[in-house]
Amino acid sequence: MKVKEIARTANVAWSPATMQDVHIACGTVAQQLDATFSTSARLEVFSLDLASSGLAVPLAGTVDSPLRFHKLAWSAHGQERVNACGVIAGGSDNGTITLWAADKSSVNTEGAQLKQMIPPYRPVRPSTLKKTNPFHPPISSPPEAPTPKYSSGT
C-alpha cells in the first residue's frame, strides 16, 4: 500500500527528527537518466503531510544545482536559529561537496548555497560523505550492542 509518492530519480535525505514537520530532500541522481532524459540537476525539498489524503507530496522549495548527487545528508546543524531547518549536504560525482541552508524561505533562492568544497581527487560516493559527515558516525564503527546477561538457572 502506497502512502505517498514522489516521482523522481533522486537520492533522498530525511529532515532531522528535531524538525516539527517532516520533509524529504531529493537531489537528482548522478550518472542516471530520468524518464525525460533531462541533463539538468536540482535539489528539491518536499513537505510530507501524512494527514492529507492522496499520494501527492507538495514541493516546499527547489534550487538548481550545477552537479548531480551521489549522496545527500540532512543535519540539524543551525536549528537553534529561529525558523532554521538545518543544513543539507550533497556529494557529487566530481568530488564536490555542497552545503545548503534548508530554511523553507531560502531553498527557493540562489542564496541557499552556504559553501562548496572541491577536493581534486575523486568522486563522492555514499560511503565517502558518510565518513566525512560529522552528523553521522562512520560506517566502519557501528554502535556497540549490549552484552546479553545469562542466568545459570540455579
Order of alpha helices (4+ residues) and beta strands (2+ residues): beta-beta-beta-beta-beta-beta-beta-beta-alpha
